[in-house]
Amino acid sequence: MKIFAVIDTNVLVSALIKSNEDSATVKILLEVFNKTIIPVYSKEIIAEYSEVLSRNKFKKKFTPEAKKLLIKAIIDNGKELSGIETEEKPSDPDDVIFYEVTMDSRQTDETFLVTGNIKDFPIKPFVVQPEEMMRIIEERRKR
């Protein structure tokens, strides 16, 4: 089973900060490393990941090596797209690329957008919080 997902930066930050393996955000990352979740990304998304994860406030939370490993796993295990322009836009301009890449991927694959800030995106069944993404994965494993 493989599930395509655009992962919002806040999910990655939350996963790296948390030490609880039962956290949905940590489980999302584990599913990326286990290749159940195929991350969908663009060059702009990778640039945002790198910029946010390099901020001074996170330097004591996780190492540069952890950041590099995570970004490498996303690139190596993922699918790169450039995104398509959409009429519907997230309320936060920084989130537009995440939504546009999701919509680009949805042209060929069922793709989810996983975010901790669901209110920033148009209300769609494929825009899910980490807990919902994990429920979807568990349900599909039972099939």
DSSP file with accessible surface (Angstrom, degrees, kcal/mol):
  #  RESIDUE AA STRUCTURE BP1 BP2  ACC     N-H-->O    O-->H-N    N-H-->O    O-->H-N    TCO  KAPPA ALPHA  PHI   PSI    X-CA   Y-CA   Z-CA
    1    1 A M              0   0  102      0, 0.0     2,-0.4     0, 0.0   140,-0.0   0.000 360.0 360.0 360.0 133.5    0.0    0.0    0.0
    2    2 A K        -     0   0  132     35,-0.0     2,-0.4    36,-0.0    35,-0.2  -0.998 360.0-167.9-132.1 137.7    1.2    3.4   -1.0
    3    3 A I  E     -a   37   0A   3     33,-2.9    35,-3.0    -2,-0.4     2,-0.3  -0.992  16.1-139.1-127.1 126.0   -0.4    6.8   -0.2
    4    4 A F  E     +ab  38 111A  41    106,-0.9   108,-2.2    -2,-0.4     2,-0.3  -0.674  30.5 170.4 -84.3 137.0    0.6   10.0   -1.8
    5    5 A A  E     -ab  39 112A   0     33,-2.2    35,-2.3    -2,-0.3     2,-0.6  -0.979  34.8-144.8-152.4 134.3    0.7   13.0    0.5
    6    6 A V  E     - b   0 113A   0    106,-2.8   108,-3.1    -2,-0.3     2,-0.6  -0.873  30.9-149.0 -89.6 126.0    1.9   16.6    0.4
    7    7 A I  E     - b   0 114A   1     -2,-0.6   108,-0.2    33,-0.5   106,-0.1  -0.895   6.7-133.0-108.2 118.2    3.2   17.2    4.0
    8    8 A D    >>  -     0   0    3    106,-3.0     3,-1.3    -2,-0.6     4,-1.2  -0.329  22.9-116.7 -65.2 147.8    2.9   20.7    5.4
    9    9 A T  H 3> S+     0   0    5      1,-0.3     4,-2.5     2,-0.2     5,-0.2   0.846 112.0  63.7 -55.8 -36.4    6.0   22.1    7.1
   10   10 A N  H 3> S+     0   0   43      1,-0.2     4,-2.2     2,-0.2    -1,-0.3   0.819  99.2  54.9 -63.4 -26.7    4.2   22.3   10.5
   11   11 A V  H <> S+     0   0    1     -3,-1.3     4,-2.4   103,-0.3    -1,-0.2   0.926 109.3  46.6 -70.5 -42.8    3.8   18.5   10.5
   12   12 A L  H  X S+     0   0    0     -4,-1.2     4,-2.3     2,-0.2    -2,-0.2   0.933 113.1  48.6 -64.2 -45.6    7.5   18.0   10.0
   13   13 A V  H  X S+     0   0   18     -4,-2.5     4,-2.1     1,-0.2     5,-0.2   0.943 112.1  49.1 -60.5 -47.0    8.4   20.5   12.7
   14   14 A S  H  X S+     0   0   31     -4,-2.2     4,-2.3    -5,-0.2    -1,-0.2   0.916 110.9  50.3 -59.3 -43.8    6.0   19.0   15.1
   15   15 A A  H  < S+     0   0    8     -4,-2.4    -1,-0.2     1,-0.2    -2,-0.2   0.900 111.8  47.0 -62.9 -41.0    7.3   15.5   14.4
   16   16 A L  H  < S+     0   0   41     -4,-2.3    -1,-0.2     1,-0.2    -2,-0.2   0.809 114.5  46.9 -72.6 -28.8   10.9   16.5   15.0
   17   17 A I  H  < S+     0   0   70     -4,-2.1    -2,-0.2    -5,-0.2    -1,-0.2   0.864  98.6  81.0 -79.2 -36.6   10.1   18.4   18.2
   18   18 A K     <  -     0   0  104     -4,-2.3     0, 0.0    -5,-0.2     0, 0.0  -0.397  53.5-169.0 -75.3 146.7    8.0   15.7   19.8
   19   19 A S        +     0   0  121     -2,-0.1     2,-0.7     3,-0.0    -1,-0.1   0.439  58.9 104.6-108.5  -2.6    9.5   12.7   21.6
   20   20 A N    >   -     0   0   87      1,-0.2     3,-1.9     2,-0.0     6,-0.3  -0.705  56.2-160.4 -85.5 112.0    6.3   10.8   21.8
   21   21 A E  T 3  S+     0   0  147     -2,-0.7    -1,-0.2     1,-0.3    -3,-0.0   0.661  90.1  63.8 -66.1 -15.3    6.3    7.9   19.3
   22   22 A D  T 3  S+     0   0  122      4,-0.1    -1,-0.3     5,-0.0     2,-0.1   0.518  76.4 114.0 -84.8  -5.7    2.5    7.8   19.6
   23   23 A S  S <> S-     0   0   15     -3,-1.9     4,-2.4     1,-0.1     5,-0.2  -0.432  71.7-132.8 -65.4 137.3    2.2   11.3   18.2
   24   24 A A  H  > S+     0   0   11      1,-0.2     4,-2.2     2,-0.2    -1,-0.1   0.875 106.3  54.4 -60.7 -36.3    0.4   11.3   14.8
   25   25 A T  H  > S+     0   0   10      2,-0.2     4,-1.8     1,-0.2    -1,-0.2   0.915 108.5  48.1 -67.1 -38.4    3.1   13.6   13.4
   26   26 A V  H  > S+     0   0   21     -6,-0.3     4,-2.4     1,-0.2    -2,-0.2   0.926 110.9  51.9 -64.5 -42.2    5.8   11.2   14.4
   27   27 A K  H  X S+     0   0   78     -4,-2.4     4,-2.4     1,-0.2    -2,-0.2   0.881 104.5  57.0 -62.6 -36.5    3.9    8.4   12.9
   28   28 A I  H  X S+     0   0    0     -4,-2.2     4,-1.7     1,-0.2    -1,-0.2   0.948 108.6  46.4 -58.7 -47.8    3.5   10.3    9.6
   29   29 A L  H  X S+     0   0   16     -4,-1.8     4,-2.5     1,-0.2    -2,-0.2   0.905 109.8  53.3 -63.1 -40.7    7.3   10.6    9.4
   30   30 A L  H  X S+     0   0   80     -4,-2.4     4,-2.4     1,-0.2    -1,-0.2   0.900 106.9  52.7 -60.4 -38.5    7.7    6.9   10.2
   31   31 A E  H  <>S+     0   0   15     -4,-2.4     5,-2.2     2,-0.2     6,-1.6   0.837 107.5  52.3 -67.6 -30.0    5.3    6.1    7.3
   32   32 A V  H ><5S+     0   0    0     -4,-1.7     3,-1.3     3,-0.2    -2,-0.2   0.951 112.3  44.5 -66.6 -47.8    7.5    8.2    5.0
   33   33 A F  H 3<5S+     0   0   79     -4,-2.5    -2,-0.2     1,-0.3    -1,-0.2   0.841 113.4  50.8 -66.4 -31.1   10.6    6.3    6.0
   34   34 A N  T 3<5S-     0   0  108     -4,-2.4    -1,-0.3    -5,-0.2    -2,-0.2   0.453 113.2-123.0 -82.6  -3.1    8.7    3.0    5.7
   35   35 A K  T < 5S+     0   0  108     -3,-1.3    -3,-0.2     2,-0.2    -2,-0.1   0.689  82.1 116.1  67.5  22.8    7.6    4.1    2.2
   36   36 A T  S   <S+     0   0   17     -5,-2.2   -33,-2.9     1,-0.2     2,-0.6   0.883  75.3  51.2 -78.7 -44.6    3.9    3.8    3.0
   37   37 A I  E    S-a    3   0A   0     -6,-1.6    -2,-0.2   -35,-0.2   -33,-0.2  -0.848  77.4-155.9 -92.8 124.6    3.5    7.6    2.5
   38   38 A I  E     -a    4   0A  21    -35,-3.0   -33,-2.2    -2,-0.6    40,-0.2  -0.899  21.0-136.6 -96.9 108.3    5.0    8.8   -0.8
   39   39 A P  E     -a    5   0A   2      0, 0.0    40,-2.5     0, 0.0     2,-0.5  -0.465  12.2-153.9 -69.7 136.9    5.8   12.4   -0.2
   40   40 A V  E     +d   79   0B   0    -35,-2.3   -33,-0.5    38,-0.2     2,-0.3  -0.945  29.1 154.4-109.7 132.1    4.8   14.8   -3.0
   41   41 A Y  E     -d   80   0B  17     38,-2.3    40,-2.9    -2,-0.5     2,-0.3  -0.913  32.2-143.0-149.3 169.9    6.9   18.0   -3.1
   42   42 A S     >  -     0   0    0     -2,-0.3     4,-2.4    38,-0.2     5,-0.2  -0.849  41.5-100.0-128.9 171.4    8.2   20.8   -5.3
   43   43 A K  H  > S+     0   0  145     -2,-0.3     4,-2.4     1,-0.2     5,-0.1   0.895 125.2  53.4 -59.4 -37.6   11.5   22.7   -5.3
   44   44 A E  H  > S+     0   0  109      2,-0.2     4,-2.2     1,-0.2    -1,-0.2   0.882 107.5  49.8 -66.6 -38.6    9.7   25.5   -3.4
   45   45 A I  H  > S+     0   0    0      2,-0.2     4,-2.9     1,-0.2    -2,-0.2   0.938 111.0  48.8 -65.8 -44.3    8.4   23.1   -0.7
   46   46 A I  H  X S+     0   0   26     -4,-2.4     4,-2.7     1,-0.2    -2,-0.2   0.916 110.3  52.2 -61.9 -40.2   11.8   21.6   -0.2
   47   47 A A  H  X S+     0   0   60     -4,-2.4     4,-2.6    -5,-0.2    -1,-0.2   0.912 110.5  47.9 -62.8 -40.6   13.2   25.2    0.1
   48   48 A E  H  X S+     0   0   46     -4,-2.2     4,-3.0     2,-0.2     5,-0.3   0.930 110.5  51.3 -66.0 -45.2   10.6   26.0    2.7
   49   49 A Y  H  X S+     0   0    2     -4,-2.9     4,-2.7     1,-0.2     5,-0.2   0.951 113.2  45.8 -52.7 -50.4   11.4   22.8    4.7
   50   50 A S  H  X S+     0   0   44     -4,-2.7     4,-1.0    -5,-0.2    -2,-0.2   0.921 114.6  46.8 -62.3 -44.3   15.1   23.6    4.6
   51   51 A E  H >< S+     0   0  100     -4,-2.6     3,-0.5    -5,-0.2     4,-0.3   0.951 116.3  43.0 -64.7 -48.6   14.6   27.3    5.6
   52   52 A V  H >< S+     0   0   11     -4,-3.0     3,-1.5     1,-0.2    -2,-0.2   0.934 113.4  50.8 -65.9 -44.6   12.1   26.6    8.5
   53   53 A L  H 3< S+     0   0    7     -4,-2.7    -1,-0.2    -5,-0.3    -2,-0.2   0.690 108.2  55.4 -69.4 -14.4   14.1   23.6    9.8
   54   54 A S  T << S+     0   0   48     -4,-1.0    -1,-0.3    -3,-0.5    -2,-0.2   0.439  78.9 124.6 -95.0  -1.4   17.2   25.8    9.9
   55   55 A R  S X> S-     0   0   99     -3,-1.5     3,-1.9    -4,-0.3     4,-0.5  -0.269  72.0-118.5 -61.7 147.2   15.8   28.5   12.0
   56   56 A N  G >4 S+     0   0  129      1,-0.3     3,-1.4     2,-0.2     4,-0.4   0.842 110.3  64.1 -54.6 -38.4   17.7   29.4   15.2
   57   57 A K  G 34 S+     0   0  142      1,-0.3    -1,-0.3     2,-0.1     3,-0.2   0.707 106.0  45.5 -64.6 -15.4   14.7   28.5   17.4
   58   58 A F  G X> S+     0   0   20     -3,-1.9     4,-1.8    -6,-0.2     3,-1.0   0.484  83.3  94.9-103.7  -4.0   15.0   24.9   16.2
   59   59 A K  T << S+     0   0  133     -3,-1.4    -2,-0.1    -4,-0.5    -1,-0.1   0.839  91.5  41.7 -59.9 -32.3   18.8   24.4   16.5
   60   60 A K  T 34 S+     0   0  207     -4,-0.4    -1,-0.3    -3,-0.2    -2,-0.1   0.614 110.2  60.3 -87.7 -11.6   18.5   22.9   20.0
   61   61 A K  T <4 S-     0   0  122     -3,-1.0     2,-0.3     1,-0.3    -2,-0.2   0.844 119.5  -0.8 -84.5 -38.2   15.5   20.8   19.1
   62   62 A F  S  < S-     0   0   19     -4,-1.8    -1,-0.3    -9,-0.1   -45,-0.0  -0.993  75.4-107.6-153.6 156.2   17.1   18.8   16.3
   63   63 A T     >  -     0   0   70     -2,-0.3     4,-1.9    -3,-0.1     3,-0.2  -0.370  27.6-115.3 -84.1 159.8   20.4   18.5   14.6
   64   64 A P  H  > S+     0   0   77      0, 0.0     4,-2.6     0, 0.0     5,-0.2   0.860 118.7  58.7 -59.4 -31.4   21.4   19.6   11.1
   65   65 A E  H  > S+     0   0  126      2,-0.2     4,-2.6     1,-0.2     5,-0.2   0.897 103.2  50.6 -65.7 -39.7   21.9   15.9   10.4
   66   66 A A  H  > S+     0   0   31     -3,-0.2     4,-2.4     2,-0.2    -1,-0.2   0.919 111.0  49.5 -63.4 -42.0   18.3   15.1   11.3
   67   67 A K  H  X S+     0   0   34     -4,-1.9     4,-2.6     2,-0.2     5,-0.3   0.944 112.6  46.6 -61.1 -47.8   17.1   17.9    8.9
   68   68 A K  H  X S+     0   0  138     -4,-2.6     4,-2.6     1,-0.2    -2,-0.2   0.907 112.0  50.8 -62.7 -42.1   19.3   16.6    6.1
   69   69 A L  H  X S+     0   0  104     -4,-2.6     4,-2.4     2,-0.2    -1,-0.2   0.921 111.9  47.5 -61.9 -43.9   18.2   13.0    6.6
   70   70 A L  H  X S+     0   0    4     -4,-2.4     4,-2.2     2,-0.2    -2,-0.2   0.948 113.8  45.4 -64.3 -49.6   14.5   14.0    6.6
   71   71 A I  H  X S+     0   0   20     -4,-2.6     4,-2.5     1,-0.2     5,-0.2   0.916 112.7  51.9 -63.8 -38.7   14.8   16.1    3.4
   72   72 A K  H  X S+     0   0  119     -4,-2.6     4,-3.4    -5,-0.3     5,-0.3   0.925 108.9  50.5 -63.1 -42.0   16.8   13.4    1.7
   73   73 A A  H  X S+     0   0    9     -4,-2.4     4,-2.3     2,-0.2    -1,-0.2   0.903 110.3  50.1 -63.2 -40.1   14.2   10.8    2.6
   74   74 A I  H  X S+     0   0    1     -4,-2.2     4,-1.0     2,-0.2    -2,-0.2   0.946 116.4  40.9 -64.0 -45.8   11.4   13.0    1.2
   75   75 A I  H  < S+     0   0   68     -4,-2.5     3,-0.4     1,-0.2    -2,-0.2   0.946 118.4  45.6 -67.8 -47.4   13.3   13.6   -2.1
   76   76 A D  H  < S+     0   0   95     -4,-3.4    -1,-0.2     1,-0.2    -2,-0.2   0.844 124.5  32.3 -66.7 -35.0   14.5   10.0   -2.5
   77   77 A N  H  < S+     0   0   33     -4,-2.3    -1,-0.2    -5,-0.3    -2,-0.2   0.439 112.0  78.1-100.4  -2.2   11.2    8.4   -1.7
   78   78 A G  S  < S-     0   0   23     -4,-1.0     2,-0.4    -3,-0.4   -38,-0.2  -0.227  73.4-113.7-106.2-171.2    8.9   11.1   -3.1
   79   79 A K  E     -d   40   0B  42    -40,-2.5   -38,-2.3    -2,-0.1     2,-0.4  -0.994  25.7-144.2-126.2 123.8    7.5   12.5   -6.3
   80   80 A E  E     +d   41   0B  85     -2,-0.4     2,-0.3   -40,-0.2   -38,-0.2  -0.770  26.6 163.3 -94.3 131.1    8.5   16.0   -7.5
   81   81 A L        -     0   0   41    -40,-2.9   -38,-0.2    -2,-0.4    20,-0.1  -0.934  37.8-137.7-135.4 163.2    5.9   18.2   -9.2
   82   82 A S        -     0   0   92     -2,-0.3    19,-0.1     1,-0.2   -40,-0.1   0.656  48.5-122.6 -97.6 -15.5    5.7   21.9   -9.9
   83   83 A G        -     0   0   15     18,-0.2     2,-0.4    17,-0.1    18,-0.2  -0.072  15.3-108.7  94.0 159.0    2.1   22.4   -9.0
   84   84 A I        -     0   0   57     16,-1.2    19,-0.2    13,-0.1    20,-0.2  -0.975  31.9-105.3-126.4 145.3   -0.8   23.8  -11.0
   85   85 A E        -     0   0  168     -2,-0.4     2,-0.3    18,-0.1     3,-0.1  -0.452  40.6-167.0 -68.9 137.7   -2.5   27.1  -10.5
   86   86 A T        -     0   0   23     -2,-0.1    14,-0.1     2,-0.1    13,-0.0  -0.913  29.7-135.9-125.5 153.9   -5.9   26.8   -8.9
   87   87 A E  S    S+     0   0  198     -2,-0.3     2,-0.3     2,-0.0    -1,-0.1   0.882  92.8  71.6 -73.1 -40.5   -8.8   29.2   -8.4
   88   88 A E  S    S-     0   0   86     -3,-0.1    -2,-0.1    11,-0.0    33,-0.0  -0.615  71.8-171.2 -75.8 136.7   -9.2   28.2   -4.8
   89   89 A K        -     0   0   89     -2,-0.3     7,-0.1    32,-0.0    -2,-0.0  -0.968  25.0-112.1-130.2 144.1   -6.4   29.5   -2.6
   90   90 A P        -     0   0    9      0, 0.0    31,-0.2     0, 0.0     6,-0.1  -0.325  32.2-117.2 -63.1 157.5   -5.4   28.8    1.0
   91   91 A S  S    S+     0   0   91     29,-2.2    30,-0.1    28,-0.1    29,-0.1   0.803 102.8  65.6 -69.9 -27.7   -5.9   31.8    3.3
   92   92 A D  S >  S-     0   0   53     28,-0.6     3,-2.3     1,-0.1     4,-0.4  -0.855  77.1-147.9 -97.0 118.4   -2.1   31.9    4.0
   93   93 A P  G >  S+     0   0  103      0, 0.0     3,-1.1     0, 0.0     4,-0.4   0.805  97.4  63.7 -56.0 -28.4   -0.1   32.8    0.9
   94   94 A D  G 3  S+     0   0  109      1,-0.2     4,-0.3     2,-0.1     3,-0.2   0.702  99.6  55.0 -68.0 -18.1    2.8   30.6    2.1
   95   95 A D  G <> S+     0   0    7     -3,-2.3     4,-1.9     1,-0.2     3,-0.3   0.538  80.3  91.1 -91.7  -7.4    0.5   27.6    1.8
   96   96 A V  H <> S+     0   0   31     -3,-1.1     4,-3.0    -4,-0.4     5,-0.2   0.917  84.2  52.6 -56.6 -46.2   -0.5   28.1   -1.8
   97   97 A I  H  > S+     0   0   31     -4,-0.4     4,-2.4     1,-0.2     5,-0.3   0.890 107.1  53.0 -60.8 -35.9    2.4   26.0   -3.2
   98   98 A F  H  > S+     0   0    0     -4,-0.3     4,-1.9    -3,-0.3    -1,-0.2   0.929 113.2  43.3 -64.9 -42.7    1.3   23.1   -0.9
   99   99 A Y  H  X S+     0   0    1     -4,-1.9     4,-2.7     2,-0.2    -2,-0.2   0.915 113.9  50.4 -69.0 -43.4   -2.2   23.2   -2.2
  100  100 A E  H  X S+     0   0   30     -4,-3.0     4,-2.1     2,-0.2   -16,-1.2   0.886 110.8  48.6 -66.1 -36.3   -1.2   23.6   -5.9
  101  101 A V  H  X S+     0   0    0     -4,-2.4     4,-2.6   -18,-0.2    -1,-0.2   0.910 110.8  51.9 -68.6 -39.0    1.2   20.7   -5.7
  102  102 A T  H  X S+     0   0    0     -4,-1.9     4,-2.3    -5,-0.3    -2,-0.2   0.949 110.9  47.0 -59.5 -47.5   -1.6   18.6   -4.1
  103  103 A M  H  X S+     0   0   49     -4,-2.7     4,-0.5     1,-0.2    -1,-0.2   0.878 110.8  52.5 -65.5 -36.1   -3.9   19.5   -6.9
  104  104 A D  H >< S+     0   0   25     -4,-2.1     3,-1.3     1,-0.2     4,-0.3   0.952 111.8  45.7 -61.8 -47.6   -1.3   18.7   -9.5
  105  105 A S  H >X S+     0   0    0     -4,-2.6     4,-2.6     1,-0.3     3,-1.7   0.858 102.6  65.0 -65.6 -34.2   -0.7   15.3   -8.0
  106  106 A R  H 3< S+     0   0   91     -4,-2.3    -1,-0.3     1,-0.3    -2,-0.2   0.670  85.4  74.7 -67.2 -12.7   -4.4   14.6   -7.7
  107  107 A Q  T << S+     0   0  128     -3,-1.3    -1,-0.3    -4,-0.5    -2,-0.2   0.808 118.9  11.6 -66.6 -27.4   -4.6   14.7  -11.5
  108  108 A T  T <4 S+     0   0  109     -3,-1.7     2,-0.3    -4,-0.3    -2,-0.2   0.614 131.2  33.1-122.8 -23.0   -3.0   11.2  -11.6
  109  109 A D  S  < S-     0   0   51     -4,-2.6     2,-0.5  -106,-0.0    -1,-0.3  -0.981  82.3-102.8-137.4 149.5   -3.0    9.9   -8.0
  110  110 A E        -     0   0   99     -2,-0.3  -106,-0.9    -3,-0.1     2,-0.4  -0.611  54.7-179.5 -67.2 119.5   -5.2   10.0   -5.0
  111  111 A T  E     -b    4   0A   0     -2,-0.5     2,-0.3  -108,-0.1  -106,-0.2  -0.989  18.2-155.0-133.0 137.4   -3.2   12.5   -2.9
  112  112 A F  E     -b    5   0A  11   -108,-2.2  -106,-2.8    -2,-0.4     2,-0.6  -0.768  12.3-140.1-106.2 154.0   -3.8   14.0    0.5
  113  113 A L  E     -bc   6 127A   0     13,-2.8    15,-2.8    -2,-0.3     2,-0.6  -0.979  21.0-157.8-110.8 117.3   -2.5   17.3    2.0
  114  114 A V  E     +bc   7 128A   0   -108,-3.1  -106,-3.0    -2,-0.6     2,-0.3  -0.881  25.2 154.5-103.3 120.6   -1.5   16.7    5.6
  115  115 A T        -     0   0    0     13,-2.4     3,-0.3    -2,-0.6    -2,-0.0  -0.990  48.3-147.6-145.4 150.0   -1.5   19.8    7.8
  116  116 A G  S    S+     0   0   35     -2,-0.3     2,-0.3     1,-0.2     3,-0.2   0.509 101.1  60.9 -88.0  -8.9   -1.8   20.8   11.4
  117  117 A N    >   +     0   0   63      1,-0.2     3,-2.0     2,-0.1     4,-0.3  -0.496  60.0 157.5-115.5  60.6   -3.4   24.1   10.2
  118  118 A I  G >   +     0   0   65     -3,-0.3     3,-1.7    -2,-0.3    -1,-0.2   0.815  67.0  66.7 -58.8 -29.8   -6.4   22.7    8.4
  119  119 A K  G 3  S+     0   0  157      1,-0.3    -1,-0.3    -3,-0.2   -28,-0.1   0.714  91.1  64.4 -67.1 -18.1   -8.3   26.0    8.8
  120  120 A D  G <  S+     0   0   25     -3,-2.0   -29,-2.2   -30,-0.1   -28,-0.6   0.588  98.6  64.7 -79.3 -11.0   -5.8   27.7    6.4
  121  121 A F  S <  S-     0   0   11     -3,-1.7     3,-0.0    -4,-0.3   -32,-0.0  -0.763  97.2 -87.5-113.6 158.2   -6.9   25.5    3.5
  122  122 A P        -     0   0   18      0, 0.0     2,-0.8     0, 0.0    -1,-0.1  -0.301  54.8 -99.7 -56.9 146.6  -10.1   25.1    1.5
  123  123 A I        +     0   0  172     -4,-0.1    -4,-0.0     3,-0.0    -5,-0.0  -0.621  66.0 146.6 -75.6 108.4  -12.4   22.5    3.1
  124  124 A K    >   -     0   0   69     -2,-0.8     3,-1.6     3,-0.2    -3,-0.0  -0.988  58.0-120.8-141.3 148.5  -11.9   19.4    1.0
  125  125 A P  T 3  S+     0   0  118      0, 0.0    -2,-0.0     0, 0.0    -1,-0.0   0.746 112.8  56.9 -66.0 -18.8  -11.9   15.7    2.1
  126  126 A F  T 3  S+     0   0   15    -14,-0.1   -13,-2.8     2,-0.0     2,-0.8   0.507  86.2  85.8 -90.8  -4.5   -8.3   15.3    0.9
  127  127 A V  E <   +c  113   0A   8     -3,-1.6     2,-0.3   -15,-0.2    -3,-0.2  -0.879  67.6 165.6 -95.6 109.3   -7.0   18.1    3.3
  128  128 A V  E     -c  114   0A   7    -15,-2.8   -13,-2.4    -2,-0.8    -2,-0.0  -0.893  39.2-119.5-130.8 155.3   -6.5   16.2    6.5
  129  129 A Q     >  -     0   0   81     -2,-0.3     4,-2.3   -15,-0.2     3,-0.4  -0.480  43.7-101.3 -82.8 162.3   -4.8   16.5    9.9
  130  130 A P  H  > S+     0   0    5      0, 0.0     4,-2.4     0, 0.0     5,-0.2   0.882 122.2  55.2 -54.2 -39.1   -2.1   14.0   10.8
  131  131 A E  H  > S+     0   0   92      1,-0.2     4,-1.9     2,-0.2     5,-0.1   0.907 109.2  47.2 -62.9 -40.6   -4.5   12.0   13.0
  132  132 A E  H  > S+     0   0   67     -3,-0.4     4,-2.4     2,-0.2    -1,-0.2   0.894 109.0  54.1 -68.0 -39.4   -6.9   11.6   10.1
  133  133 A M  H  X S+     0   0    0     -4,-2.3     4,-2.4     1,-0.2    -2,-0.2   0.927 108.4  49.6 -60.3 -41.1   -4.1   10.6    7.8
  134  134 A M  H  X S+     0   0   16     -4,-2.4     4,-2.6     1,-0.2    -1,-0.2   0.883 108.9  52.5 -67.5 -35.9   -3.1    7.9   10.3
  135  135 A R  H  X S+     0   0  130     -4,-1.9     4,-2.6     2,-0.2    -1,-0.2   0.919 109.3  50.0 -63.0 -42.3   -6.8    6.7   10.5
  136  136 A I  H  X S+     0   0   16     -4,-2.4     4,-2.2     2,-0.2    -2,-0.2   0.932 111.4  48.4 -61.6 -44.8   -6.9    6.4    6.7
  137  137 A I  H  X S+     0   0    0     -4,-2.4     4,-1.9     1,-0.2    -2,-0.2   0.938 112.3  48.1 -60.9 -47.4   -3.6    4.4    6.7
  138  138 A E  H  X S+     0   0   84     -4,-2.6     4,-1.2     1,-0.2    -1,-0.2   0.904 110.6  51.6 -62.9 -41.1   -4.9    2.0    9.4
  139  139 A E  H  X S+     0   0  108     -4,-2.6     4,-0.6     1,-0.2     3,-0.4   0.913 110.5  48.6 -61.5 -41.5   -8.2    1.5    7.6
  140  140 A R  H >< S+     0   0   53     -4,-2.2     3,-0.7     1,-0.2    -1,-0.2   0.816 104.9  58.5 -70.3 -30.2   -6.4    0.7    4.3
  141  141 A R  H 3< S+     0   0  103     -4,-1.9    -1,-0.2     1,-0.2    -2,-0.2   0.809 101.3  57.1 -66.0 -29.0   -4.1   -1.8    6.1
  142  142 A K  H 3<        0   0  175     -4,-1.2    -1,-0.2    -3,-0.4    -2,-0.2   0.672 360.0 360.0 -76.0 -18.0   -7.2   -3.7    7.3
  143  143 A R    <<        0   0  216     -3,-0.7    -3,-0.0    -4,-0.6    -4,-0.0  -0.273 360.0 360.0 -71.3 360.0   -8.4   -4.2    3.7
